[in-house]
């Protein structure tokens, strides 16, 4: 997108970061790793929880509304396994076994 390219060229990415933090405001541990004219890499930690009533080492991640549509959303589990979702406006309800 030409407008995004010009915006980043003149104003830099620093003015975009607050909007990214707003998108992920439901989360407590967020870090913007990089921002470019056509993408951003955001690391969000500690979003899963363990339910002792379920037993075992199963952890759950509840869906969160992002407020925008994200072209590619990659959920990385602690084991390193990744799940990639396309064109999402919410994170997915999912679980993993540690």
DAFEN-V210578 format. One record per residue. RES is the residue in three letters. NEAR is the number of other C-alpha atoms within 10 Angstrom. Layout:
BEGIN
res:RES near:NEAR
res:RES near:NEAR
END
This chain:
BEGIN
res:UNK near:7
res:UNK near:8
res:UNK near:9
res:UNK near:11
res:UNK near:13
res:UNK near:12
res:UNK near:14
res:UNK near:18
res:UNK near:12
res:UNK near:8
res:UNK near:10
res:UNK near:14
res:UNK near:16
res:UNK near:10
res:UNK near:11
res:UNK near:16
res:UNK near:15
res:UNK near:11
res:UNK near:11
res:UNK near:18
res:UNK near:15
res:UNK near:12
res:UNK near:14
res:UNK near:18
res:UNK near:13
res:UNK near:13
res:UNK near:14
res:UNK near:11
res:UNK near:12
res:UNK near:17
res:UNK near:15
res:UNK near:14
res:UNK near:9
res:UNK near:12
res:UNK near:17
res:UNK near:14
res:UNK near:17
res:UNK near:9
res:UNK near:11
res:UNK near:15
res:UNK near:14
res:UNK near:17
res:UNK near:13
res:UNK near:15
res:UNK near:14
res:UNK near:11
res:UNK near:15
res:UNK near:15
res:UNK near:12
res:UNK near:17
res:UNK near:12
res:UNK near:10
res:UNK near:6
res:UNK near:9
res:UNK near:9
res:UNK near:11
res:UNK near:11
res:UNK near:15
res:UNK near:19
res:UNK near:15
res:UNK near:16
res:UNK near:13
res:UNK near:11
res:UNK near:15
res:UNK near:15
res:UNK near:17
res:UNK near:12
res:UNK near:11
res:UNK near:13
res:UNK near:15
res:UNK near:11
res:UNK near:12
res:UNK near:19
res:UNK near:13
res:UNK near:17
res:UNK near:14
res:UNK near:16
res:UNK near:12
res:UNK near:9
res:UNK near:8
res:UNK near:9
res:UNK near:11
res:UNK near:11
res:UNK near:9
res:UNK near:15
res:UNK near:11
res:UNK near:11
res:UNK near:16
res:UNK near:15
res:UNK near:17
res:UNK near:17
res:UNK near:15
res:UNK near:10
res:UNK near:13
res:UNK near:15
res:UNK near:15
res:UNK near:12
res:UNK near:11
END
